[in-house]
Amino acid sequence: MSTAIESTSIQTVRDQLLKHPIYEAMTSPDRVRIFMKHHVFAVWDFMSLAKRLQNSLTTTTLPWVPSPNAHYARFINEIVLGEETDEDGQGGYASHFELYVEAMKEVHADTTWMDSYLQDLGAGKDPIDTLQNSSLPSTIVQFVTYSLHLAFSAESHEVTSAFFFGREDLIPEMFTQLLSELDNHEQSTERIRYYLNRHIELDGDTHGPLAEKLLNSLCESDPEKWKQAEQVALRSLQLRSQLWDGVLAEIQEKGL
């Protein structure tokens, strides 16, 4: 039986994404700042996918009862540990989102969009309605809306597919390309390098393989689940490509 893991359609879209012109476009500090202003939303919404899986596959309510599948619980708890409370490179701990925002401040990237969105969420506003009614670029709105839709409404195998194909399987190669471009910059980029290197290390060596095992376990030999997983994977990759298109559009608009 063919599975999403073996899908030639996914591989084709993935290969196209890894050849996106965004990577070679990171040739100046101003361009990196624009990239980070957009990309921080993907860093943020990643945790909603992770937390959804943790809520579904472990016991996070009271009173506690044993998880139906300890292997699933172990997989997702290991991933959340690294993503939510990773070593910060300075003797402490921080989420990868917090590391990224710190890196943005280091290079003087604009955090206004993200700050404003989080402020709205803190005030109790609906996360999807807030996006839809915002002045954010449509590429960000569509990307985050899809992630939140999955986190709120999709089946666990669909969320895991987005988690694996759209994030964990993709990030090591994607971020390696970004690091190679940052090597040409004289400006201090210590924190963004730390963030990228941690993701390359964790996702390539640990989180990626764990997410793949989880997807295989959730879908097993069910062809319908694998079909759904493939559809989610393709949409996740397409939206990532469009997110990069939005970065390039702003770079071109500003003549950078």
Secondary structure as UniProt FT lines:
FT   HELIX           4..6
FT   HELIX           8..18
FT   TURN            21..25
FT   HELIX           29..57
FT   HELIX           70..84
FT   STRAND          86..87
FT   STRAND          93..94
FT   HELIX           96..106
FT   TURN            107..108
FT   HELIX           112..122
FT   TURN            123..124
FT   HELIX           127..132
FT   HELIX           138..153
FT   HELIX           156..163
FT   HELIX           164..168
FT   TURN            169..170
FT   HELIX           171..182
FT   TURN            183..184
FT   HELIX           190..202
FT   HELIX           203..207
FT   HELIX           208..219
FT   TURN            220..221
FT   HELIX           223..253
FT   TURN            254..255
//
